[in-house]
Amino acid sequence: MMALRLLGFSLFLFAELICFHGTILFPGLLGASQEIAVAVMTVSLLSKGFGYFGCFFFSLVSTSKQRQFGKVGAVLFIVGILAMPGLGSTASFGDISFATLIELIAAGTLLGVGDALMSISWGRLCAALPLRTAYLFVLGSQTAALVLYAVTFVIPSIALVFAVIASILAVAIILIKLPDQSSVAFDSPRLRSAFSELWRPIFGTSVFAFLTGLMPWISGQYDGSIETMRLFSLASSAVVLLLLVAPVAVLKQNMRLENIYKLILPIVATGFLLLPIIWNGFGGIVNAFVGAGSYAAGIVLWCLAADTSRRHDLSATTSFGLALGTTSLAGALGKAFGYFGGRTLTEGDLSITAISLVSLYLLSMIALFVFRKKPEPKASDARRSVVSAFPSAVPATSGPARAVAPVDAAGNPSAAPLASPPDTSLDAAREATCAALAEQHDLTDREHDVLGLLSKGRSVADIASSLGVSENTAKTHIKNVYRKLEVHSKQDIIEMCREIETGEH
């Protein structure tokens, strides 16, 4: 099943590379001017952004039909591709007719919305995987897609149309065959928790996307050869994938993908440092630096959105819609700013230096305030986080429990016997055991809660009532816990916890 997922996602990314990667789009490959090509791409990015946000808002009001997005997206994607070859006869906006303008908008819109719907479907499939597995899956798929993309250098441009259509058809068939096991649930607390984790990478990646859309205009890259742009796009992406493999090799456990942004920032900054010096020299290498940074940031954000959805048992449609919608609109905004404010720049223009300084300042602010290292939690904070789901089980003090002498109305000690508080050490040990099991077996936060209740012998009805869900939903969570812990009953979980606690104490 994993091999089928890898094949399907690789083919989807291959189609995206041809249509969206760097500055390439079908009109540029089929004889239209760069101006028309960028216009279609900008419309596509805007449509993708609105398509993602449409999915996001849909997930807030309905849990149905989310698993059907991929099939609908494939149809729209193919129709958008078929509408593009006719744009090849248009040289510039000065020659464009009203009918061609409608065709341009329709092609870009269909392609963008179709891509957004299919991306959501693949995001939902990734959200069912643990973080490390999802990261390796995405890197493997991106590598396979780049290999396929490299092959397109030796085939006729028109053949790319058929290659992409064939790929999308295969992707649609694979999406139908693959079971979608990700959550469709939504509630406000889950969304707030997810957003508190994702807003930094979303903001940072959006800035990179904006700069990537802006850079080709201010560097004069659109005046160069389209084949050169394709070559640099391929080479820079390959280097990025090699760099992103390093965390997997170095960090065997406790991967923190957020730290990769510290690697991405200097890559993007290098492009702006070189901009006033070489402009579009060496084939537009300054644009390659910025594009490579945005490419890496997008991969990291994808994996973080999937992992956040899984851990918070939140619909991946919600998290991916919010994350990818924001970055897509930021990329389109960058292209619009570049078209209206940067296409007249020439080598040596002082405005280029000013833009470079402003961009470097913006990147430094991101480094200082967005991706700064979070303070390590204190021991007491860590302890509270382990037992936060079951506050009643937390001992009242960190030392031995002490009885408090009762007093009378005058404030004097009364003669009543001292009442000893109940011994909660066993409950605290059970919570620590459940926390360790949840981390070891990669349980979601909700499954962790269910595990704690099962370890106390609670019934299905009690679990449903405690979690505020239906009994059918509670049974689903219980089955997932049994499957991940490889047990068959509540009693098995109780005995497992007792064995662990006996061994530790």
N, C-alpha and C positions, 0 to 999 in steps of 0.2 A: 504493500500500500504506500509506503514511503517513497519507493521508486517511482510510482505513478504520480505522486504529488510533485516530486522533483522534476519529472518530465514536463508536467503541465505548467508549473510555475516558470520553468526555464523558457518554454515556448512563449508564455505570456510576456516575460521580460524581454525576450528577443523582439517581439512585435513593438513593445514600448521603446526599445533602443532605436529602432528604425524610425519610428514616428516622432519621438519626443527628445531623444538624448542629445545633449549639447545644443547645437543650432540647426539640427537636421529635421526636415519634414518632407513629405512626398513632393510638394510642388517644387522644392529645390532640386530634388533628384529627377524630376520629370520635365525640366526645362523652364520652369517659371523663374521669375526674378527672386532674389533674396528678400526683397521687400514683401512680395506676396507670400513667400514661405513663412516669414516671421509673423505676418498678419494672421495667417491660419493657425500658427502655433500659439499666438497670443489668445486668439478666440478659444482654442482648445484648452489652454490653461485656465482661462476664466470659466469655461464650461465645466472643467474638471472640479474646480474649486466649488462652484455652485452645486454640482452633482454630489460632491462629498457632503456638503452641508445639508443638502436635501436628504441624504441617507441618515445623517445625524439627527435631524429633526423628526424623520420618520420613526427612528428607533425610540424616540421619547414618547411617542403616542401609540405605537403598535409593536407587537412582538411577532406579527405574522409576515410572511412573504420575504423575510430577510434572506432566507436561503435560496431565493430565486433570482437574486440580483445578477449573478454571474451569467445566466442564460440570456436575460434581457440585454445585459451589457454587451455580450458577444454579437448579438444581432445589430445593435446600434453601431458598434465599432466597425463591422464589415460594411454597413451601408455608408458610413462616413468615409471609409477608404475608397469605395466605388465612386464617390462624388468628387474625389480629388483630381484624377487625371485631366479633367477638362480645364483645370486652372493652369495647366502648363502653357497654354497659348497666350496667357496674359503677361505682358512685360512689366507693367508698373501700374500704380493706382491712377495715373493720369489716363490710362487706356481702358480702365475697368468700366464695364457696363453695369446697369442695375441688376440684370439677370446674373451676371458673374459675381456681383457683390452678394447676392442672396445665396448663390452656390457656395461661396467662400464661407459665409457665416454658418450655413447649414452643415457643410463638411466639418468645420472646426467644432461645432456644437455637438454633433452626433459622435464624433471621435472622442471628444473630451468626456461627455457623459457616459459613453460606453466604457471607456477606460476606467472611470471612477467606479462604476458598478462592479466591474470585474476585479478591480483592486480590493474593494471591500470584501468580495467573496474569498480572495486569497488571504486577506487579513484575518478573516474568520477562521480559516483553516490553520493559519499560523498560531492563532490565539489558543488552540488546543494543545500546543507543544510547550514543554518547559523552555525556559529562556535559552539555555545553552544549546539545546537541540534546535530551537527556532533560529538562533544566530547562525549555526552551522548550515542549516537548511537554506537560509537566505544567501549566505556566501557561496554555497555550492551552486545554487540556481543562477546567481549573478555571473559566476564564472562560466557556466555552460552557455548562458545567453551571450556572453562576450565572444566565446569561441564561434558560435553560430553567426554573430554579427561580423566577425572577421572574414568569414567565408563570402559575405556579400560584396567584398571588394573586387571579386573576380567574376561576378555575374552581372548581366545587363541590368540597368536601373529598372526597366519595366518588369523584370522578373521579381523584383522586390514586392510588387503589388500582390502577385500570386503567392509568394512565400508568406507574406503576412496573413493573407486570407486563410491559407491552409493552416497556419499556426493557430489562428483564433478559432477555427472550426475544431481543431484537435483539442484546444483548451476547453471549449464548451462541452465537448463529449466527456472529457476527464472530470470536469466539475460536476456533471450529472452522475458519474459513477462514484465519486468520492463522498463518503458520509460526512456531513457537517455536524460536528458534536459540540461546537462552541455555544456559549450561552446567548440567549436572546433577552435576558432579564435586564431591567432597568429600575433604578430608584435614585432619588436625589442624593442620599448619603454616599452611595457607591460612586456616583459621578463626581461629587466633591472630592472624595478621596483620590480618585484617579486623576482628576485635574491638578490636584496639589502636587502630584508626582510628575505630570507630563508638561506643565506649562513652561518650565525652563527649556527642555529640549525642543518643544514646539516653537517657542520664541527664537531660540538660537538658529534652528534649521530654517525658519522663515526669513531671518536676516540673510543667511547664506543663499537662499533661493532668490531673494530680491537682488542681491549683488550679482548672482549668476545671470539673471535676466538683464541687468544693467551693463555688465562688463563688455559684451561683444560690441555694443554701440560706441562706448567711450574709447575702446581700444581699436576701433576701425576694423574689427575682425570680419564684419560682413562684406568688406571689400575684397577679401581674400578668396582663395579657391575652396570650393565646397569639399573637394577630396582631401585637402589639407586639414580642414576642420574635422572631418570624419576620422582621419588618422590620429590627430591629437586627442580627440575624444576617446578613441579606443585605447590609446597608450596610457592616458592619465587614469582611466577607469581600471585598467589592469594593475597599475601601480597601487591604486587605492585598495583594491582587493587583497593585494599582497600585504599591505600594511595592516589591514583589518584582521588578517589571520593571526597576527602576533598575540593579541589578547587571549586567544584560544589556547595557544601553545604555552604561554607563560602562566595564565591563571586557570588552574584546574578546577577551582571552586570559587564561589562567591564573586562571580563576574559582575563588575559594575560598568556597564556600557557607557554610562554618563561620562566616565573619565576619558573616553575616546575623543570627546569634543576638545579636550586640551591638545590633542594631536591635530585636530582639524583646523583650529584657529591659526596656528602659524603657517599652515599651507595656504589658506586664503590670504593671510596678511602678506605673504611673499609675493603673490600676484600683484597686489596694490603697491608694494614697494618697487617692483620692477616696472610698473606701468609708465611713470614719467620718463624712465630711462630708455626703454626699448619699444614702447607702444605696441604695435602689432608685428614687430620683428620676430624672427625665428619661428615663423608660421603661427604667430599668435599664442605664444607659450604663456603669456600672462593670463589669458582667458582660460587656458588649461588648468592653471593652479586654482583659480576660483571655482571652476566647474568641478574639479576633483574634490574640493572641500565640500561643496554642496551634495555631490554624489555620496560621499561617505556619511555626511550628516543624515541624509535621507534613509540610508540603510539602518543606521543606529536608531533613528526615530521609529522606523517600521517595527523593529524588534522590541523597543520599549513599549510601544502601543499594544503589541500583542501580549507582552508579559503583564502589563498593567491590567488588561482585560481579564486575563486568566486568573491572576491573584485576587482580584476584587470581584470575580464572578459577574463581570459587567459585559454587556453586549459589545462585541468587537466592532459592530457597526457604529456604535456611539463613539468609541475612542478613536477609531481610524477615520471616521467622518470628520471629527473635530481636528485631529492632527493633520491629516493630508489635505483637508479643505483649506486650512490656514496657510500651509506652505505653498499650495498651488496658486492661491490668490496672490501671495507675496511674489511668486515668480512672474506672474502676469503683470503685476504692478511694476516690477523692475523693468520688464521689456517696454512697457508704456512710457515710463520715465526716460528710458534710454532713447526711444524713438523721438520723443518730442524735445528732449534736452541734450542729447549726446551725439546724434548722428552727424552734426555739422562740425564736430571737433576734428582737429588735424594734429599731426605730430608736432610737439613743441608748444602746443596751446597751454597757457597757464591754468586754464580751467581743469586740465587733466591732473595737474599737481594738486589743485585744491580738492578735487574729488578724491584723490588718493589719500590725502591727509584726513579728510572727513571720514572716509571709510575705515582707515586705520584707527582713528579715535573711537568710532563706533565698535569696532572689534575689540579694542582694549577695554571698553566699558562692559562688553559682554563677558570678557574674561574675568573682570573684577567683581561684577555684581550678579551675573546670571549663573556662571559655571564655577563659582568659588567653592572651595571645599566646605562641606557642611561640618559643623562641630560634632565631635564624637559624643554619643549619648553617655550620661553618667550611669554609674552602675545601678542606682536606684531607678533611673528612667528605663533602663533595659529590663529590670525586674518587673516594673509595672507593665511594660509592653507584652511580656510573656503571659501575664495573667489578666490582661485587660478584658478579655472576653468573659471572664468569670470573677468579677470583683469580690463576690462574697467569700471566695476561697482564699483571699489574701490575708495573711496574718496581720494583726493590728500593729505590731511593732516588729522591728528587725531583731530584737533580742528576746529573752524568755518572756512569756506572758506574765504580767503582774496583775494581781487583783486590786481593785480600787475600793477603799473603805467608804461605805455609805455615810452620809452626814445628815443631821436633823435640820430643822428649819433655822436654827440659830447658827448653823455652820459647824457644830461640834460633832465629832465622830459618834455614831450611834452604836448601840450594843449589838446590832444585827450581825450575823455571821457574814464573813466575806464571801462573795460569790465569785467563783473561778470562771473565767471565760472559757468557752469550748475550745478544745485543741484542734487547730486548723492546719497543723503541720502536714497531715496526710493529704488534705485537699491541695495544699500548695505543692507538695511533691507530685501529685497527680497532674496538676496543671503544667508543671515543668516537663513531666514525661510526655504529655500530649503535645507540647510545643516542640520537643525534640523529634517526636514521631512525625509531626506535620512537616517539619523542615526536611527530615530525612527522606520522606516519601513524596515530597513536592505537592502537598495539599494546598488548595486555595484557602483563603481566609474563612469562607463559609464552611468548607469541609473541616477545617480546624475546629470551628465551633461545634459541628456535629460530632466529631471525634470526642471532644470533651464531654458532651452530654451522653454519648454512648458508653464512655468509660465509667460513668456514674450509674449506668443501668437504666437510663431513661427510655420510655416507650416512644413509639413513632408519634403518637398524639402529643406527648409532652415536648418532643423535639420541635414539632410543627408549631406548637403554641409559643415556645421560647423564641423561635426564630421569626415568628410572624409570617409563616408561609403555609401553604396547603399541605395536607398529608402526602399527596402525590409528589410534590416538590421535595418534601423531607425524605421520602423513600428514594428518590433519585440521588440525593446527596449521600444517603446512607450506602447505597449500592456503589457509588464512586469511592467512598472511604474503604469499603470492604475490598474492592478491586485493587486499589492502590496499596493497601496493607497486606493483601493476599490472605485475607481471613474470610470466614463464612458466617459469623454470627457476632452478636453483641458480647456474648460470653467469651469468645476468642479474644476480643479487644480488651476486656477486663483482665483476663489472665495474662495477656501480653504486657499490659501496664504493670501488673503486680510483679511479674518476673523481672522487668526492668528496674522497678523500684527496690526489689529485694537485692538484686545484684549491685545496685548503687549504694544501698545503705546497709 
